[in-house]
Amino acid sequence: MQHGVPTPDEEDAKRIHREREHLVQERLRIENRIQALLFTQGIHKRPSLRTWERDLAAVRTGDGRELAHHLRAELDRLRRRLVITLELIREVEAERDEVANANPKDQACGKIASLCLIRGVGANFAAVLTREVFYRSFDNRRQLASPENSVRPDGAYHQWRKVPPR
């Protein structure tokens, strides 16, 4: 049984879904910032990215004014960052799919493909499970079921979370 530290190759394989996770967080942060800036002006609907210029030109504040020059410039910069972030997410997802389909005889790729057959499990979640949890083997059900495999190799239970007293 393999315990503890992943190999450098296993750790490198985790980079793809970890990078995607950070990019998705960045996308959400930018979308929330755009929404907040518009909401402070009494605008409740974000313009579409496809028709941004036309939609933003038609937008009026809650009291009927046009958007201020610097606010519009900031919104345009945020839109450009959002578009770049969306492109990077697509790029990382394509790389993830390419790696998963590159070597079907690879054990990790086989696990990802098998997990994808389960209803409700997508390619990203299957990759995360395979790379973060199922990269190691387990001696028994207790080790598998323990929170984040917190049973030590010697069988002793190790509580990894601090539960606050009530």
DSSP file (Angstrom, degrees, kcal/mol; ACC not computed):
  #  RESIDUE AA STRUCTURE BP1 BP2  ACC     N-H-->O    O-->H-N    N-H-->O    O-->H-N    TCO  KAPPA ALPHA  PHI   PSI    X-CA   Y-CA   Z-CA
    1    1 A M              0   0    0      0, 0.0     2,-0.5     0, 0.0   137,-0.1   0.000 360.0 360.0 360.0 140.4    0.0    0.0    0.0
    2    2 A Q        -     0   0    0    135,-0.1     2,-0.3     2,-0.1   135,-0.2  -0.787 360.0-171.3 -91.3 126.9    1.2    3.5   -0.8
    3    3 A H        -     0   0    0     -2,-0.5     2,-0.4     2,-0.1   149,-0.0  -0.873  40.5 -21.1-117.2 150.0    1.1    5.9    2.1
    4    4 A G  S    S+     0   0    0     -2,-0.3    -2,-0.1     2,-0.0   132,-0.0  -0.390 100.2  52.4  75.9-118.4    1.6    9.6    2.4
    5    5 A V  S    S-     0   0    0     -2,-0.4    -2,-0.1     1,-0.1     2,-0.1  -0.387  70.3-132.0 -75.7 129.6    3.4   11.7   -0.1
    6    6 A P        -     0   0    0      0, 0.0    -1,-0.1     0, 0.0   130,-0.0  -0.393  30.5-102.2 -73.0 157.2    2.5   11.5   -3.8
    7    7 A T     >  -     0   0    0      1,-0.1     4,-2.6    -2,-0.1     5,-0.2  -0.288  34.3-104.9 -70.3 162.8    5.3   11.1   -6.3
    8    8 A P  H  > S+     0   0    0      0, 0.0     4,-2.3     0, 0.0     5,-0.1   0.873 123.5  51.6 -58.2 -36.1    6.4   14.1   -8.3
    9    9 A D  H  > S+     0   0    0      2,-0.2     4,-2.0     1,-0.2     5,-0.1   0.905 110.3  47.8 -67.2 -40.8    4.5   12.8  -11.4
   10   10 A E  H  > S+     0   0    0      2,-0.2     4,-0.9     1,-0.2    -1,-0.2   0.903 112.8  48.9 -65.2 -40.7    1.3   12.4   -9.3
   11   11 A E  H >X S+     0   0    0     -4,-2.6     3,-0.5     1,-0.2     4,-0.5   0.894 110.3  51.2 -65.7 -39.3    1.7   15.9   -7.9
   12   12 A D  H >< S+     0   0    0     -4,-2.3     3,-1.2     1,-0.2     4,-0.4   0.872 104.1  57.8 -65.4 -36.9    2.3   17.3  -11.4
   13   13 A A  H >< S+     0   0    0     -4,-2.0     3,-0.5     1,-0.3     4,-0.5   0.762 100.0  59.5 -65.1 -24.2   -0.9   15.6  -12.7
   14   14 A K  H <X S+     0   0    0     -4,-0.9     4,-1.9    -3,-0.5    -1,-0.3   0.686  85.0  81.0 -75.9 -18.6   -2.9   17.5  -10.0
   15   15 A R  H <X S+     0   0    0     -3,-1.2     4,-2.8    -4,-0.5     5,-0.2   0.857  83.9  59.5 -57.9 -38.3   -1.8   20.8  -11.4
   16   16 A I  H <> S+     0   0    0     -3,-0.5     4,-2.2    -4,-0.4    -1,-0.2   0.956 110.8  36.9 -61.5 -53.6   -4.4   20.8  -14.1
   17   17 A H  H  > S+     0   0    0     -4,-0.5     4,-2.0     1,-0.2    -1,-0.2   0.815 116.4  54.3 -73.6 -25.4   -7.5   20.6  -12.0
   18   18 A R  H  X S+     0   0    0     -4,-1.9     4,-1.9     2,-0.2    -1,-0.2   0.908 109.3  47.8 -69.4 -40.3   -6.0   22.9   -9.3
   19   19 A E  H  X S+     0   0    0     -4,-2.8     4,-2.4    -5,-0.2    -2,-0.2   0.911 110.8  51.9 -64.5 -41.3   -5.3   25.6  -11.9
   20   20 A R  H  X S+     0   0    0     -4,-2.2     4,-2.6    -5,-0.2     5,-0.2   0.911 107.1  53.4 -60.5 -41.6   -8.8   25.2  -13.2
   21   21 A E  H  X S+     0   0    0     -4,-2.0     4,-2.0     1,-0.2    -1,-0.2   0.911 109.9  47.0 -60.1 -43.0  -10.2   25.6   -9.7
   22   22 A H  H  X S+     0   0    0     -4,-1.9     4,-2.2     2,-0.2    -1,-0.2   0.890 112.1  50.7 -66.8 -38.9   -8.2   28.9   -9.3
   23   23 A L  H  X S+     0   0    0     -4,-2.4     4,-2.7     2,-0.2    -2,-0.2   0.897 109.1  50.5 -66.4 -39.3   -9.4   30.2  -12.7
   24   24 A V  H  X S+     0   0    0     -4,-2.6     4,-2.4     2,-0.2    -1,-0.2   0.898 110.5  50.1 -64.8 -39.5  -13.0   29.4  -11.9
   25   25 A Q  H  X S+     0   0    0     -4,-2.0     4,-2.3    -5,-0.2    -2,-0.2   0.903 110.9  49.5 -63.5 -40.3  -12.6   31.3   -8.6
   26   26 A E  H  X S+     0   0    0     -4,-2.2     4,-2.5     2,-0.2    -2,-0.2   0.914 109.6  51.6 -64.1 -43.3  -11.1   34.2  -10.5
   27   27 A R  H  X S+     0   0    0     -4,-2.7     4,-2.7     1,-0.2    -2,-0.2   0.930 111.3  47.3 -58.9 -46.2  -14.0   34.2  -13.0
   28   28 A L  H  X S+     0   0    0     -4,-2.4     4,-2.6     1,-0.2    -1,-0.2   0.893 110.6  52.2 -63.8 -40.2  -16.5   34.3  -10.2
   29   29 A R  H  X S+     0   0    0     -4,-2.3     4,-2.0     2,-0.2    -1,-0.2   0.918 112.2  45.3 -62.3 -43.7  -14.6   37.1   -8.5
   30   30 A I  H  X S+     0   0    0     -4,-2.5     4,-2.6     2,-0.2     5,-0.2   0.924 112.9  50.2 -67.0 -44.6  -14.6   39.2  -11.7
   31   31 A E  H  X S+     0   0    0     -4,-2.7     4,-2.5     1,-0.2    -2,-0.2   0.911 111.8  48.5 -60.0 -42.5  -18.3   38.5  -12.4
   32   32 A N  H  X S+     0   0    0     -4,-2.6     4,-2.5     2,-0.2    -1,-0.2   0.883 110.3  51.6 -65.2 -37.8  -19.2   39.5   -8.8
   33   33 A R  H  X S+     0   0    0     -4,-2.0     4,-2.5     2,-0.2    -2,-0.2   0.924 111.0  47.3 -64.8 -44.8  -17.2   42.7   -9.1
   34   34 A I  H  X S+     0   0    0     -4,-2.6     4,-2.3     1,-0.2     5,-0.2   0.943 113.5  48.6 -60.3 -47.4  -18.9   43.6  -12.4
   35   35 A Q  H  X S+     0   0    0     -4,-2.5     4,-2.5     1,-0.2    -2,-0.2   0.900 111.9  49.3 -60.2 -41.8  -22.3   42.9  -10.8
   36   36 A A  H  X S+     0   0    0     -4,-2.5     4,-2.0     2,-0.2    -1,-0.2   0.907 109.6  50.7 -66.4 -42.3  -21.5   44.9   -7.7
   37   37 A L  H  < S+     0   0    0     -4,-2.5     4,-0.5     1,-0.2    -1,-0.2   0.913 114.4  44.4 -62.3 -41.6  -20.3   47.9   -9.7
   38   38 A L  H ><>S+     0   0    0     -4,-2.3     5,-2.3     1,-0.2     3,-1.2   0.896 110.1  55.4 -68.3 -39.4  -23.5   47.9  -11.7
   39   39 A F  H ><5S+     0   0    0     -4,-2.5     3,-1.8     1,-0.3    -2,-0.2   0.854  99.2  60.4 -64.5 -34.7  -25.7   47.3   -8.7
   40   40 A T  T 3<5S+     0   0    0     -4,-2.0    -1,-0.3     1,-0.3    -2,-0.2   0.723 106.0  49.8 -64.9 -18.4  -24.3   50.4   -7.0
   41   41 A Q  T < 5S-     0   0    0     -3,-1.2    21,-3.0    -4,-0.5    22,-0.3   0.330 125.7-101.9-100.0   6.3  -25.6   52.4   -9.9
   42   42 A G  T < 5S+     0   0    0     -3,-1.8     2,-0.6     1,-0.3    -3,-0.2   0.687  79.7 134.5  83.7  18.4  -29.1   50.8   -9.7
   43   43 A I      < -     0   0    0     -5,-2.3    -1,-0.3    -6,-0.1    -2,-0.2  -0.904  29.5-179.6-105.1 122.7  -28.5   48.4  -12.6
   44   44 A H        +     0   0    0     -2,-0.6     2,-0.5    -3,-0.1    -1,-0.1   0.502  59.8  66.0-103.3  -5.1  -29.7   44.9  -11.9
   45   45 A K  S    S-     0   0    0     -7,-0.1    -1,-0.1    -6,-0.0     0, 0.0  -0.971  73.8-135.3-125.0 126.8  -28.8   43.1  -15.1
   46   46 A R        -     0   0    0     -2,-0.5     3,-0.1     1,-0.1   -11,-0.1  -0.563  30.1-111.4 -76.0 137.2  -25.3   42.5  -16.3
   47   47 A P        -     0   0    0      0, 0.0     5,-0.1     0, 0.0     2,-0.1  -0.335  38.5 -99.5 -64.1 150.4  -24.7   43.2  -20.0
   48   48 A S        -     0   0    0      3,-0.2     7,-0.2     1,-0.1     8,-0.1  -0.410  20.4-133.1 -68.5 145.1  -24.0   40.1  -22.2
   49   49 A L  S >  S+     0   0    0      1,-0.2     3,-0.8     2,-0.2     4,-0.2   0.822 105.7  55.6 -68.5 -29.9  -20.4   39.5  -23.0
   50   50 A R  T 3  S+     0   0    0      1,-0.2    -1,-0.2     2,-0.1     3,-0.1   0.863 122.1  25.4 -71.4 -35.9  -21.3   39.0  -26.7
   51   51 A T  T 3> S+     0   0    0      1,-0.1     4,-2.9     2,-0.1     5,-0.3  -0.188  82.5 137.4-120.0  39.1  -23.0   42.3  -27.1
   52   52 A W  H <>  +     0   0    0     -3,-0.8     4,-3.2     1,-0.2     5,-0.3   0.907  69.3  47.6 -54.5 -53.5  -21.2   44.2  -24.3
   53   53 A E  H  > S+     0   0    0      1,-0.2     4,-1.9     2,-0.2    -1,-0.2   0.926 116.7  42.6 -59.2 -48.4  -20.6   47.5  -26.2
   54   54 A R  H  > S+     0   0    0      2,-0.2     4,-1.4     1,-0.2    -1,-0.2   0.926 117.7  46.1 -64.9 -45.4  -24.2   47.8  -27.4
   55   55 A D  H  X S+     0   0    0     -4,-2.9     4,-0.9     1,-0.2    -2,-0.2   0.904 113.0  49.0 -65.6 -41.1  -25.7   46.7  -24.1
   56   56 A L  H  < S+     0   0    0     -4,-3.2    11,-0.3    -5,-0.3     3,-0.3   0.849 108.0  54.5 -69.4 -32.5  -23.4   49.0  -22.0
   57   57 A A  H  < S+     0   0    0     -4,-1.9    -1,-0.2    -5,-0.3    -2,-0.2   0.831 110.7  46.8 -67.5 -30.8  -24.2   52.0  -24.2
   58   58 A A  H  < S+     0   0    0     -4,-1.4    -1,-0.2    -5,-0.1    -2,-0.2   0.643  89.8 106.7 -85.2 -14.6  -27.9   51.4  -23.6
   59   59 A V     <  -     0   0    0     -4,-0.9     8,-0.5    -3,-0.3     2,-0.3  -0.404  48.6-171.0 -70.8 138.5  -27.6   51.0  -19.9
   60   60 A R        -     0   0    0      6,-0.1     6,-0.2    -2,-0.1     5,-0.1  -0.953  24.4-110.6-126.3 148.9  -28.8   53.8  -17.7
   61   61 A T    >   -     0   0    0      4,-3.1     3,-2.2    -2,-0.3   -19,-0.2  -0.128  44.4 -90.6 -68.3 173.3  -28.3   54.3  -13.9
   62   62 A G  T 3  S+     0   0    0    -21,-3.0   -20,-0.1     1,-0.3    -1,-0.1   0.779 130.3  46.8 -58.5 -27.8  -31.3   54.0  -11.6
   63   63 A D  T 3  S-     0   0    0    -22,-0.3    -1,-0.3     2,-0.1   -21,-0.1   0.221 125.2 -99.3-101.5  14.6  -31.9   57.8  -11.9
   64   64 A G  S <  S+     0   0    0     -3,-2.2    -2,-0.1     1,-0.3     2,-0.1   0.466  77.7 131.9  91.6   2.3  -31.6   57.8  -15.7
   65   65 A R        -     0   0    0      1,-0.1    -4,-3.1    -5,-0.1    -1,-0.3  -0.443  59.6-107.0 -84.6 160.9  -28.0   59.0  -16.2
   66   66 A E        -     0   0    0     -6,-0.2    -6,-0.1     1,-0.1    -1,-0.1  -0.432  50.4 -84.5 -74.8 160.5  -25.4   57.4  -18.5
   67   67 A L        -     0   0    0     -8,-0.5    -1,-0.1   -11,-0.3    -8,-0.0  -0.416  51.7-102.3 -66.2 142.6  -22.6   55.5  -16.8
   68   68 A A     >  -     0   0    0      1,-0.1     4,-2.6    -2,-0.1     5,-0.2  -0.300  30.0-115.2 -63.9 150.6  -19.7   57.7  -15.6
   69   69 A H  H  > S+     0   0    0      1,-0.2     4,-2.1     2,-0.2     5,-0.1   0.909 113.1  43.4 -56.8 -49.6  -16.6   57.6  -17.9
   70   70 A H  H  > S+     0   0    0      2,-0.2     4,-2.3     1,-0.2    -1,-0.2   0.848 112.8  53.0 -70.2 -33.6  -14.2   56.0  -15.4
   71   71 A L  H  > S+     0   0    0      2,-0.2     4,-2.6     1,-0.2    -1,-0.2   0.925 110.0  48.1 -64.7 -44.1  -16.8   53.5  -14.2
   72   72 A R  H  X S+     0   0    0     -4,-2.6     4,-2.4     1,-0.2    -2,-0.2   0.899 110.8  51.4 -63.5 -39.2  -17.4   52.4  -17.8
   73   73 A A  H  X S+     0   0    0     -4,-2.1     4,-2.2    -5,-0.2    -1,-0.2   0.909 110.6  48.4 -64.2 -41.4  -13.6   52.1  -18.4
   74   74 A E  H  X S+     0   0    0     -4,-2.3     4,-2.5     1,-0.2    -2,-0.2   0.917 111.1  50.4 -64.3 -42.2  -13.3   49.9  -15.3
   75   75 A L  H  X S+     0   0    0     -4,-2.6     4,-2.4     1,-0.2    -2,-0.2   0.888 109.4  51.5 -62.8 -38.8  -16.1   47.8  -16.4
   76   76 A D  H  X S+     0   0    0     -4,-2.4     4,-2.2     2,-0.2    -1,-0.2   0.908 110.2  48.6 -64.4 -41.3  -14.5   47.4  -19.9
   77   77 A R  H  X S+     0   0    0     -4,-2.2     4,-2.3     2,-0.2    -2,-0.2   0.910 111.3  50.1 -65.2 -40.4  -11.2   46.3  -18.2
   78   78 A L  H  X S+     0   0    0     -4,-2.5     4,-2.4     1,-0.2    -2,-0.2   0.895 108.9  52.5 -64.0 -39.1  -13.1   43.8  -16.1
   79   79 A R  H  X S+     0   0    0     -4,-2.4     4,-2.6     2,-0.2    -2,-0.2   0.920 108.6  49.9 -62.2 -43.0  -14.8   42.4  -19.1
   80   80 A R  H  X S+     0   0    0     -4,-2.2     4,-2.3     1,-0.2    -2,-0.2   0.916 111.6  48.6 -62.6 -42.1  -11.5   41.9  -20.9
   81   81 A R  H  X S+     0   0    0     -4,-2.3     4,-2.4     1,-0.2    -1,-0.2   0.892 111.1  51.1 -63.2 -38.6  -10.1   40.1  -17.9
   82   82 A L  H  X S+     0   0    0     -4,-2.4     4,-2.5     2,-0.2    -2,-0.2   0.911 109.2  49.8 -65.1 -42.9  -13.2   38.0  -17.7
   83   83 A V  H  X S+     0   0    0     -4,-2.6     4,-2.1     2,-0.2    -2,-0.2   0.917 112.2  47.9 -62.7 -43.2  -12.9   37.0  -21.4
   84   84 A I  H  X S+     0   0    0     -4,-2.3     4,-2.4     2,-0.2    -2,-0.2   0.916 111.4  50.7 -63.6 -42.6   -9.3   36.1  -20.9
   85   85 A T  H  X S+     0   0    0     -4,-2.4     4,-2.3     1,-0.2    -2,-0.2   0.904 109.4  50.5 -62.7 -41.5  -10.1   34.0  -17.8
   86   86 A L  H  X S+     0   0    0     -4,-2.5     4,-2.2     2,-0.2    -1,-0.2   0.889 110.1  50.5 -63.6 -38.9  -12.9   32.2  -19.7
   87   87 A E  H  X S+     0   0    0     -4,-2.1     4,-2.2     1,-0.2    -2,-0.2   0.910 110.2  49.9 -63.9 -41.7  -10.4   31.4  -22.5
   88   88 A L  H  X S+     0   0    0     -4,-2.4     4,-2.6     2,-0.2    -2,-0.2   0.879 108.3  52.8 -65.6 -37.6   -7.9   30.1  -20.0
   89   89 A I  H  X S+     0   0    0     -4,-2.3     4,-2.5     2,-0.2    -1,-0.2   0.936 110.3  47.7 -62.6 -45.1  -10.5   27.9  -18.4
   90   90 A R  H  X S+     0   0    0     -4,-2.2     4,-2.2     1,-0.2    -2,-0.2   0.898 111.8  51.1 -61.0 -39.8  -11.4   26.4  -21.8
   91   91 A E  H  X S+     0   0    0     -4,-2.2     4,-2.1     2,-0.2    -2,-0.2   0.924 111.7  45.8 -63.7 -45.5   -7.7   25.9  -22.5
   92   92 A V  H  X S+     0   0    0     -4,-2.6     4,-2.5     2,-0.2    -2,-0.2   0.889 112.3  51.3 -66.2 -39.5   -7.1   24.1  -19.2
   93   93 A E  H  X S+     0   0    0     -4,-2.5     4,-2.5     2,-0.2    -1,-0.2   0.887 109.2  50.5 -65.4 -37.7  -10.2   21.9  -19.7
   94   94 A A  H  X S+     0   0    0     -4,-2.2     4,-2.4     2,-0.2    -2,-0.2   0.906 111.1  48.8 -65.0 -40.6   -9.0   20.9  -23.2
   95   95 A E  H  X S+     0   0    0     -4,-2.1     4,-2.5     2,-0.2    -2,-0.2   0.909 110.7  51.1 -63.7 -42.3   -5.6   20.0  -21.7
   96   96 A R  H  X S+     0   0    0     -4,-2.5     4,-2.2     1,-0.2    -2,-0.2   0.922 112.3  45.8 -59.7 -45.6   -7.4   18.0  -19.0
   97   97 A D  H  X S+     0   0    0     -4,-2.5     4,-1.9     1,-0.2    -1,-0.2   0.879 111.5  52.5 -66.6 -37.5   -9.5   16.1  -21.6
   98   98 A E  H  X S+     0   0    0     -4,-2.4     4,-1.0     2,-0.2    -2,-0.2   0.915 111.0  46.6 -63.6 -43.4   -6.4   15.5  -23.8
   99   99 A V  H  X S+     0   0    0     -4,-2.5     4,-0.7     1,-0.2     3,-0.3   0.898 112.0  51.1 -65.4 -40.6   -4.5   14.0  -20.8
  100  100 A A  H  < S+     0   0    0     -4,-2.2    -1,-0.2     1,-0.2    -2,-0.2   0.839 118.5  37.3 -67.1 -32.1   -7.4   11.8  -19.8
  101  101 A N  H  < S+     0   0    0     -4,-1.9    -1,-0.2    -5,-0.1    -2,-0.2   0.516  98.0  83.3 -95.9  -5.9   -7.8   10.5  -23.4
  102  102 A A  H  < S+     0   0    0     -4,-1.0    -2,-0.1    -3,-0.3    -1,-0.1   0.910 103.7  18.9 -67.4 -44.8   -4.1   10.3  -24.2
  103  103 A N    ><  -     0   0    0     -4,-0.7     3,-1.7     1,-0.1    -1,-0.3  -0.787  61.1-179.5-133.1  89.5   -3.3    6.9  -22.7
  104  104 A P  T 3  S+     0   0    0      0, 0.0    -1,-0.1     0, 0.0     9,-0.1   0.718  84.1  59.9 -63.8 -19.1   -6.4    4.7  -22.0
  105  105 A K  T 3  S+     0   0    0      4,-0.1     2,-0.1     5,-0.0    -2,-0.0   0.612  79.9 106.6 -84.3 -11.2   -4.1    2.0  -20.6
  106  106 A D  S <> S-     0   0    0     -3,-1.7     4,-2.2     1,-0.1     5,-0.2  -0.460  75.5-131.6 -66.2 138.5   -2.9    4.3  -17.9
  107  107 A Q  H  > S+     0   0    0      1,-0.2     4,-2.1     2,-0.2     5,-0.1   0.905 105.2  47.7 -61.4 -44.4   -4.4    3.4  -14.5
  108  108 A A  H  > S+     0   0    0      1,-0.2     4,-2.4     2,-0.2    -1,-0.2   0.909 111.6  50.2 -65.4 -41.6   -5.4    7.0  -13.6
  109  109 A C  H  > S+     0   0    0     -6,-0.3     4,-2.5     1,-0.2    -1,-0.2   0.878 109.9  51.8 -64.2 -36.8   -7.0    7.6  -17.1
  110  110 A G  H  X S+     0   0    0     -4,-2.2     4,-2.4     2,-0.2    -1,-0.2   0.896 109.4  49.2 -64.7 -40.8   -8.9    4.3  -16.7
  111  111 A K  H  X S+     0   0    0     -4,-2.1     4,-2.6     2,-0.2    -2,-0.2   0.914 111.2  49.8 -64.6 -42.1  -10.2    5.5  -13.3
  112  112 A I  H  X S+     0   0    0     -4,-2.4     4,-2.0     1,-0.2    -2,-0.2   0.933 112.1  47.7 -61.7 -46.0  -11.3    8.8  -14.7
  113  113 A A  H  X S+     0   0    0     -4,-2.5     4,-0.7     1,-0.2    -1,-0.2   0.899 112.8  49.0 -62.8 -40.6  -13.1    7.1  -17.6
  114  114 A S  H >< S+     0   0    0     -4,-2.4     3,-0.8     1,-0.2     4,-0.4   0.909 110.9  49.5 -66.2 -41.8  -14.8    4.7  -15.3
  115  115 A L  H >< S+     0   0    0     -4,-2.6     3,-1.4     1,-0.2    -1,-0.2   0.852 103.7  60.5 -65.7 -33.7  -16.0    7.5  -12.9
  116  116 A C  H 3< S+     0   0    0     -4,-2.0    -1,-0.2     1,-0.3    -2,-0.2   0.735  94.4  64.7 -66.4 -20.9  -17.3    9.5  -15.9
  117  117 A L  T << S+     0   0    0     -3,-0.8     2,-0.3    -4,-0.7    -1,-0.3   0.693  82.3  94.8 -74.0 -18.0  -19.7    6.6  -16.6
  118  118 A I  S X  S-     0   0    0     -3,-1.4     3,-2.0    -4,-0.4     2,-0.1  -0.587  90.6-108.1 -76.1 132.1  -21.4    7.2  -13.3
  119  119 A R  T 3  S+     0   0    0     -2,-0.3    -1,-0.1     1,-0.3     3,-0.1  -0.388 103.3  19.1 -62.0 129.2  -24.5    9.4  -13.7
  120  120 A G  T 3  S+     0   0    0      1,-0.2     2,-0.6    -4,-0.1    -1,-0.3   0.371  96.2 110.5  93.2  -4.8  -23.8   12.8  -12.3
  121  121 A V    <   -     0   0    0     -3,-2.0    -1,-0.2    -6,-0.2     2,-0.1  -0.914  50.7-165.9-106.9 115.8  -20.0   12.6  -12.3
  122  122 A G     >  -     0   0    0     -2,-0.6     4,-2.4    -3,-0.1     5,-0.2  -0.306  36.4 -94.0 -92.9 179.2  -18.4   14.8  -14.9
  123  123 A A  H  > S+     0   0    0      1,-0.2     4,-2.1     2,-0.2     5,-0.1   0.878 122.1  48.2 -62.2 -40.9  -14.9   14.9  -16.3
  124  124 A N  H  > S+     0   0    0      2,-0.2     4,-2.5     1,-0.2    -1,-0.2   0.942 113.4  45.4 -68.7 -46.7  -13.6   17.5  -13.9
  125  125 A F  H  > S+     0   0    0      1,-0.2     4,-2.7     2,-0.2     5,-0.2   0.888 112.9  52.1 -64.2 -38.2  -15.0   15.8  -10.7
  126  126 A A  H  X S+     0   0    0     -4,-2.4     4,-2.5     2,-0.2    -1,-0.2   0.907 110.8  47.8 -63.2 -41.6  -13.7   12.5  -11.9
  127  127 A A  H  X S+     0   0    0     -4,-2.1     4,-2.8    -5,-0.2     5,-0.3   0.910 112.0  49.4 -65.9 -42.0  -10.3   14.0  -12.5
  128  128 A V  H  X>S+     0   0    0     -4,-2.5     4,-2.8     2,-0.2     5,-0.5   0.943 113.1  46.5 -62.9 -47.4  -10.3   15.6   -9.0
  129  129 A L  I  X>S+     0   0    0     -4,-2.7     5,-2.7     1,-0.2     4,-2.1   0.937 116.1  45.5 -59.1 -47.0  -11.4   12.4   -7.3
  130  130 A T  I  <5S+     0   0    0     -4,-2.5    -2,-0.2    -5,-0.2    -1,-0.2   0.923 120.4  37.6 -64.4 -45.2   -8.8   10.3   -9.2
  131  131 A R  I  <5S+     0   0    0     -4,-2.8    -1,-0.2    -5,-0.2    -2,-0.2   0.835 126.8  33.1 -79.1 -32.9   -5.9   12.7   -8.7
  132  132 A E  I  <5S+     0   0    0     -4,-2.8    -3,-0.2    -5,-0.3    -2,-0.2   0.790 135.2  10.9 -96.5 -30.3   -6.6   13.9   -5.1
  133  133 A V  I ><<S+     0   0    0     -4,-2.1     3,-0.9    -5,-0.5    -3,-0.2   0.794 124.2  46.4-115.3 -51.9   -8.2   10.8   -3.4
  134  134 A F  T 3 <S+     0   0    0     -5,-2.7    -4,-0.1     1,-0.2    -3,-0.1   0.236  81.0  95.8 -88.1  15.6   -7.9    7.6   -5.5
  135  135 A Y  T 3  S+     0   0    0     -6,-0.3     2,-0.3    -4,-0.1    -1,-0.2   0.654  85.1  56.0 -75.7 -13.1   -4.2    8.0   -6.4
  136  136 A R  S <  S-     0   0    0     -3,-0.9     2,-0.2  -130,-0.0  -133,-0.1  -0.753  84.0-123.1-113.9 163.5   -3.4    5.7   -3.4
  137  137 A S        -     0   0    0     -2,-0.3     2,-0.4  -135,-0.2  -135,-0.1  -0.679  19.8-139.7-103.5 161.9   -4.6    2.3   -2.5
  138  138 A F        -     0   0    0     -2,-0.2     3,-0.1     1,-0.1  -135,-0.0  -0.937   9.7-151.4-125.9 143.5   -6.3    1.2    0.6
  139  139 A D  S    S-     0   0    0     -2,-0.4     2,-0.3     1,-0.1    -1,-0.1   0.793  79.5  -1.3 -81.4 -30.2   -5.9   -1.9    2.8
  140  140 A N  S  > S-     0   0    0      1,-0.1     4,-1.5     0, 0.0     3,-0.3  -0.933  76.0 -95.7-153.9 173.2   -9.5   -1.9    4.1
  141  141 A R  H  > S+     0   0    0     -2,-0.3     4,-2.8     1,-0.2     5,-0.2   0.822 115.9  63.0 -65.8 -32.0  -12.8   -0.1    4.1
  142  142 A R  H  > S+     0   0    0      1,-0.2     4,-1.3     2,-0.2    -1,-0.2   0.911 104.6  46.2 -61.8 -42.6  -12.0    1.8    7.3
  143  143 A Q  H  4 S+     0   0    0     -3,-0.3     8,-0.3     1,-0.2    -1,-0.2   0.900 114.3  48.4 -66.1 -40.0   -9.1    3.5    5.6
  144  144 A L  H  < S+     0   0    0     -4,-1.5     5,-0.2     1,-0.2    -2,-0.2   0.899 115.1  43.9 -66.4 -40.8  -11.2    4.3    2.6
  145  145 A A  H  < S+     0   0    0     -4,-2.8    -1,-0.2    -5,-0.1    -2,-0.2   0.637  88.6 105.8 -83.2 -14.8  -14.2    5.7    4.6
  146  146 A S  S >< S-     0   0    0     -4,-1.3     3,-2.2    -5,-0.2     2,-0.3  -0.316  91.4 -85.5 -66.6 150.1  -12.2    7.7    7.1
  147  147 A P  G >  S-     0   0    0      0, 0.0     3,-0.7     0, 0.0    13,-0.2  -0.388 108.2 -19.4 -61.2 116.4  -12.3   11.5    6.5
  148  148 A E  G 3  S-     0   0    0     -2,-0.3    -3,-0.1     1,-0.2    -4,-0.1   0.832 119.7 -69.6  51.1  34.4   -9.5   12.3    4.0
  149  149 A N  G <  S+     0   0    0     -3,-2.2    -1,-0.2    -5,-0.2    -5,-0.1   0.909  77.9 166.4  56.6  48.6   -8.0    8.9    4.9
  150  150 A S    <   +     0   0    0     -3,-0.7     8,-1.4    -7,-0.1     2,-0.6   0.336  37.4 109.0 -83.4   9.7   -7.0   10.0    8.3
  151  151 A V  B    S-A  157   0A   0     -8,-0.3     6,-0.2     6,-0.2     5,-0.1  -0.772  70.1-132.2 -83.2 124.0   -6.3    6.5    9.6
  152  152 A R    >   -     0   0    0      4,-2.5     3,-2.5    -2,-0.6    -2,-0.0  -0.284  23.0-103.3 -73.3 161.8   -2.5    6.2    9.9
  153  153 A P  T 3  S+     0   0    0      0, 0.0    -1,-0.1     0, 0.0    -2,-0.0   0.786 122.4  59.1 -56.2 -28.2   -0.7    3.2    8.4
  154  154 A D  T 3  S-     0   0    0      2,-0.1     3,-0.1     1,-0.1    -2,-0.1   0.474 120.6-109.3 -82.4   0.7   -0.3    1.7   11.9
  155  155 A G  S <  S+     0   0    0     -3,-2.5     2,-0.2     1,-0.3    -1,-0.1   0.326  73.7 136.7  93.5  -7.6   -4.1    1.7   12.2
  156  156 A A        -     0   0    0     -5,-0.1    -4,-2.5     1,-0.1     2,-0.3  -0.513  57.0-119.4 -75.6 141.1   -4.4    4.5   14.8
  157  157 A Y  B     -A  151   0A   0     -6,-0.2     2,-0.5    -2,-0.2    -6,-0.2  -0.641  26.2-165.6 -81.3 134.3   -7.1    7.1   14.1
  158  158 A H        -     0   0    0     -8,-1.4     2,-0.7    -2,-0.3    -1,-0.0  -0.959  13.3-143.6-124.0 111.6   -5.8   10.6   13.7
  159  159 A Q        -     0   0    0     -2,-0.5    -2,-0.0     1,-0.2    -8,-0.0  -0.650  19.1-179.6 -78.6 115.4   -8.4   13.4   13.9
  160  160 A W        +     0   0    0     -2,-0.7     2,-0.4   -13,-0.2    -1,-0.2   0.597  59.0  70.7 -93.4 -13.2   -7.3   16.0   11.3
  161  161 A R  S    S-     0   0    0      2,-0.0     2,-0.8     0, 0.0    -2,-0.0  -0.847  74.2-136.6-106.1 143.2  -10.1   18.5   11.9
  162  162 A K        -     0   0    0     -2,-0.4    -2,-0.0     2,-0.0     0, 0.0  -0.871  19.9-158.0 -94.0 112.8  -10.5   20.6   15.0
  163  163 A V        -     0   0    0     -2,-0.8    -2,-0.0     1,-0.0     0, 0.0  -0.826  18.0-126.7 -94.3 121.8  -14.1   20.5   16.0
  164  164 A P        -     0   0    0      0, 0.0     2,-0.0     0, 0.0    -1,-0.0  -0.400  27.9-109.4 -68.2 142.3  -15.0   23.5   18.2
  165  165 A P              0   0    0      0, 0.0     0, 0.0     0, 0.0     0, 0.0  -0.359 360.0 360.0 -68.5 152.0  -16.7   22.7   21.5
  166  166 A R              0   0    0     -2,-0.0     0, 0.0     0, 0.0     0, 0.0   0.418 360.0 360.0 -96.1 360.0  -20.4   23.6   21.8
